[in-house]
Amino acid sequence: MRELDPLISEYRHEKKRPREAEALLILRKVASLVKPIMRQRAWRVGALCEFYPQQRNLLGLNVNSGQKICLRLRYPSDQRQFLPIEQVLDTMLHELAHNVIGPHNQQFHALWNQLRDEHEELARKGYTGEGFLSQGKRLGGQRIPLDEARRQARAAAEQRRVLTKNSGKKLGGTRVLRGTDIRKLRADAAQRRIEVTQGCASGTDRGTELAEEATHGFRTQAEEDDANERAIMEAFIELIQEEEREKYESSYVPPSQENPAGPRTKSSPPPTASDIPPAISKTSPALPKETPSSTRNETVDLSADNSSYETPWSCPMCTLENPSTFLCCDVCAAERPPPTNTLSTSTSVPNNIQPAQSTSRNSKKRPLTLDRKEEKDENPGDPFLFKNRTRPLDTLKSLDRGVDKKPLGWVCTSCSSFMETQWWTCSCCGTMKPSS
């Protein structure tokens, strides 16, 4: 049974390229995998196109908030070889996020992360696509009732959970080899994220030109969505929402067209009168505007910047999501930015208004230069002291200087073999090392 509700109207692939039939199949496969994500947000895409730009780093393009989405399917160096389906799918999720958010800001990355999480949950539940693009095939019959679709989806998810329990298998990704640097793996993941972000041509002049070139592709009208497949999609969506509801509890917000990021949406209400610090008085007398020299010499109050993060924060350099306790990025060591919800008195008070009781408040706080000087005098030469407002890189360097440098190993005096420090005798000739 068919219904007139296609989420993607048509596909366009380049017929002059080699293996053009496989390119069309990849486009339909990618569309099939993201349809549950699109359906619960009521997203529509006019045309899903293949493009092969000359600029090697371009991976995707979104035109007019979903009117057309272009994806690179082939390697820049060899048009006969296709990119991994996981990379194309990640680019597709990136471009879908541009349906509602244009710039690559914090809200965009929150939505992109939510789309990634939902795709991983669909894969864990056993969703592999729709119709003949999936692993299972169905012939004939009538429309599946929604209750039956839910039962089949739950049974498939439960069977998959039982089969993978205590089996020592890992779903998705590659196995971490022994001796592999975890930091390097995280850096590679952040680098791939940066490449996808930099490879997006949405909203640029070059993107407009590429969109015109993509119109010359061979058109394939999308088939109408099957009602049975839609019922199965909705069943998988309900399973994902149940897990997220248990994870976020009362703070859970289901994804929708009005709220695409779902539980990752961070909405903060505008500041009210109760949020303003009590030191600000509405009846303070107006004073003449201070000169720049007097402004530079006043004491800086950094108490508003000492508030901690309650949730993981995104690095502004490499976009890696770090734990809330990290002061710097785990990959690029960039300093953690201040929280966006902190209010600074310098921004809320005009230049010609002096806050009341400012003398009494500032008298209780030591100036910035005085704090550093006193801390330096109290513990001179202590490399493990975390000084106030010290940059994370300086702290790490001081820790490295405080650790004794030990040699990596020693050379045998008899056979000149190199041995590591923990070994006392040579593995080749048995000679003991001269000193410890």
N, C-alpha and C positions, 0 to 999 in steps of 0.2 A: 504493500500500500504506500503510495506516494503522497507528499504534501508540498504545497508551494511555499517553501520556507528555506531557500538556499542561503547559507551564510556567506558564501563566496560565489559571485555570479559567473565568472569565467576565468579560464587559464590561458596564458599566452607564453609559448616557448619559441625559441629560435630554431626554425626548421632547417636552416642552412648549416647548423652546427652538427658535428658527428654525434651519433647516439641520441638523436632528438626524441625518440620514443621514450627512452629512459628518463630524459629531462622532464617530460610531461608527467611520467609516473611519480617522480620525486616531488614535483609541485603538488600533485594530488595527495601524496602520502603525508607531506608536511601539513597541508590543509586539514587532512583527516585527524591528525594528532592534536591539533589546537582547537578543533571545533567545540569540544566541551567547555574549554576556557572562554571561547567567544560567546557561546550560547548563554551562559549565566550572566554575562554582561550586556547581552543584546548588541554585540558588535557586528558590523557588516563590512565586507571588503568587496569593492566593485570588480577588481581584476587582480589576480595573482600572477605576476610576470617573471620570466627569466630575463636577466640582463648580464652582459659580459663587458663591463667598462674597461677602458684602457688603463685607468688608474688602478694599480694593483691592490691597494688596500681597501677599496670600496667593497662593501659586503651587502648593503641593503639600502632601500629607499622607500619612504612613505610619502605619497602625494595626496594632499588635501584630506588629511585625517582619515585615510582608509579608502579613498577613491581608487587608488592603485598602490600596490605594494610590489616592489621589485626585489628579487633575491639573486645573489650570485650562487650558481650551482657548480661551477667548474673552477679548477685551479687556474690562476693567472698564467702560469708557465706552460700548461698543457690543457687545452680545451677538451681533450678526449677523456680526461680523468675528472671524476666528480668529487666534490668536497664531502667529508663525512656528513651523514644525515643529522648527527647531533649538532654539528656546527651550524648547518643551515637552519635547523629548528630553533637554535638559540637566537640566531639573527631574526627569525620570524617573530619570536616573542618580543624581541627588542623593538621591531617595527610596529607590532600591535600596540605596544605601550604608547607609541606616538599618535595613536588614534585619539587620545584624550590629553596628552601632555606633550608639548613641543620641545622645550629645551631639556638638556640633560642635567636637571637639577636634582635635589634630594627627593622630591616627590616622585620624579620619574624613576629613579633607581629603586625606591620602595615598591613601586608598582611592578617594575621588572623582576625584582626578587620574588614578589608574590606570584607572578606568572610562572616563574621557574619552579617554585615550590609546588604549585598545583600540578604542573606537568610531571614532576617526580612522583607525586602522590598517585597520579593516574597510572604511571608505569608500575608502581608498587601494587596497585590494585589489579593489574593485569590488562589494562586497556591498551590495545595495540593498533587502534584505528577502527574504521567503519567498513562494512561491506566486504568486498573482495580485496580491499587494501589491508585488512587485518589478517590474523592467523587463521581464524575460524571462518567457515563459509556456510551459508544457509540458503536453501532452495525451497520455494513455494511457501504455502501456509498463509494464515491471516495475520493481522496486526497483533503483536504481543501486548496484552494488557500491562498497564504500568506496574501493578503489583507483581506480576510475573517477571517483568524486567528487573525490578528491584530484587526479587528473590534470586534470579540468576546471577546478578552482579554480586550480591552478598555471598552466594555459594562459591563463585569463582574467586572472590577475594579471600574467603576462609580457606579454600583448598590451596591457594597459593601461599597463604601464611603457614599452613601445616607442612607443606612440602619444603619450604625454605627454612623451617625452624630446626635449629641444631644441625644444619646441613653444611655449615662452613662455607657458604656461598655468599657473594656480595653482589647486590644489584646495582648496575651502573658503574661507570668509571673503570679505572684500571687498578690492578693490585699494586700496592706500595711495596716495592722491592726492599729487601733487607739492606740497610746501610744508606738508604735514600734520605737526603736532607729534606725534612718536612717544610722548612722555611722556603726552600727552592720550589717545592710543589705549590705552596701558597703563592709565591711570586709568579709562577707560571700561570696559575689560575687568574690572578689579578691582571697579568699581561694579556691573557685572552680576552678578559672583560674590556680592557682598554682598547684592544684591537677592534672589537665589535663596535664600541662607542665611536672610535675614530673612523671606522669604516662606514658610518652612517652618513648619507648625503642628504638627509631630510632637511628641508628649509634652506638649502643653499642654491646658488645660481647654477652650479654644476649639476645639482640634482634635477633642476628643471630641464636641462638639456638631455640628461639621461632618461628622464621620463618620456620625452618626445621620441627618443630612439627606441624605447621599449614598445611603442605602439605599433611597430612594424612586425612584431612577432605573430606567429600563427595562432589564431583564436580557437579555443575549444570551449564550447558552452558547458557550464557545470550542470551536472545532473541534479534533479530535485532530491532533496533530502528524504530518506526513507523514514516513515513514522516509527517503525520498530527500532531503527538505529537511534532515533532521537530519544525514545523511551529508555534505551540502555544508557545513553549519555547522561540523561537526567538522573538515573540510578547511581551512576558513578559519581556525579556531582554531589548527590546527597550523602554518599559515603565520605567524601572528602570534607564536606561541611560538618559532619558529625565529629570527625577527628579534630578538626580545628576548633570546634566548639568546646570539646573537652580540654584542648590545649590552652585556649585563651579564656575559658570560663565566661564570666559575666561581661568581660570586655570584648567578646567576639562580635564582629560586625561582618555579615555575609557580603561577598563581592556582588556588586550590582552595576547597572549602567550609571547610576549617580555616584556610586562609591566603588570604583574599579579596584582600588588597592585593598579593599576589605579590611582585615585586622591590622594591616601595616599602615593604615592611614593615621597620620599624626596631626590631629586638628587641635589647635590651641585657641581658646576664645580670646577676644581682644582684652587688654588690661582694663580693669575697673579701678574705681577710686580706692577700694580696699587693698589693691595690689601695690599701690604706691607707698614707698617707705615713709614712716611717720616723721622723718626729719624734714620733709617738704611741707612748708606752710603756705596756704593760699594768701595769708595776710602779710607776707614778708614785704618789707619796704623795697622799692625799686632803687637800685644803686647804679652809678655810672658804669659803663662797659669797661672791663679791664683790658689792659694792653696785652699784646702777645707775650711780652717779657714776664709780666706778673703771672700769666697763666702757666708758663713753663716752670716757674719756681714753686708752684703750690704742691702740696702733698697729694699723691695719687692714692686713692682708695681702691684696693684690689679685692675687697671682700666679696664683691658681686661676681667675680670671675672664679671664685673657689668652689662654686657649686658643682656637684658631681653629676655624671650621667646616670640615669636609671635604666636606660635601654642601650643596646649596642649602637655604636656611632660609625658613620661612614667616612672613610678617609677622603679629603678633598683632592688629593693628588692621584691616587690609584684606585679610588672607589671601593677599597676592601672594607668589609664590615667587621669591625674589631669589637671585642668585649668591652663592657662599660668600665672595667677596672684598668684598661690600658691607657697610659698617658701618651703613647706615641703609636704610630701604625706598625703592625707586626711585620710588614714587608718593606716599605720604603722609609720607615723611621720618621715620617712627618709628624709634627706635633699635633696633638688633638686640639681641634678648634673649640672655642668656648660654646656652651649650650646656647641655643637660639632663644630659649624662653627666659633668659635672665634679663632683668631690666637695669639699665645703667642710669644713674641720676644725671649724668651729663647729657643724655639724650632727651630726658623728660623735663628738664628745667631749662628755661631760656637763659641766654647769656647775661641778661640784665637783672636776673632774679637770684638772690643769694639764699640758700636754704636756711631756715631757722635752726638753731642749736647745732649748726655745723661746727662751731668751735669746740663745743663740748664733745661731739662725736669724734672729730678728728684728733682730739687730744688723747683719746683712749687708744688710738691706733698709731703705731710707729710708722715713720716714713719708710718708703721702699729701700732707700739707700742705707738707712740706719739699721734695718733688719738684717741686711746682708753683711754689714760690717760687724754687728754684734755676733752673729752666728759664726763668722770667720774667726773672731777673737776667742769665742768660747771653745771651739774644737778645732784648733789649727792642725792642718795636715791630716785630718780624718777623711779618707776618701769615701767612706760609706755613709756620710751624712747627706741626707737628701735636703738640700737647702730650699728655702721658700722661693717659688717662682723660677726654679732652675730648669733650663731646657733639658728634655730627656736625653739628648745626645751627649750633653756635658756630663750628666750623671752616669751614663754607660761608660764614657771614657774614664771617669774617675774610678769606677769599679774595676775596669781593666788594669789601670795603673796600680791598684792596690793588691792585685793577685800576683803572687810570685811566678816568674817565668821559668818554667822547667824545660830542660832540653827534650827534644823529641825522642832521642835514642843515643846509642853509643856505637863505636866502631871497634870490632874485635882486633886486638893487637897481633893476633896470630894469623888469621885468614882474611882480615879486612872486611868481614861481613858486617852489615848494618843490622843492629838489633834495637827493638823498642826499649823504652826506659824501664818498664816493669819486669823485663827478663834479666836475670843475673848472670846467666851463662850463655855462651854462643850455641846456637842450635846446630851449627855445622861441625865445630871442632871441640866444643865443650869447655872452652876457656872462659874463666870468670872475669867479669868486668873489673877494671882496676879500682874504681871508686863508686860510691853510691850517690 
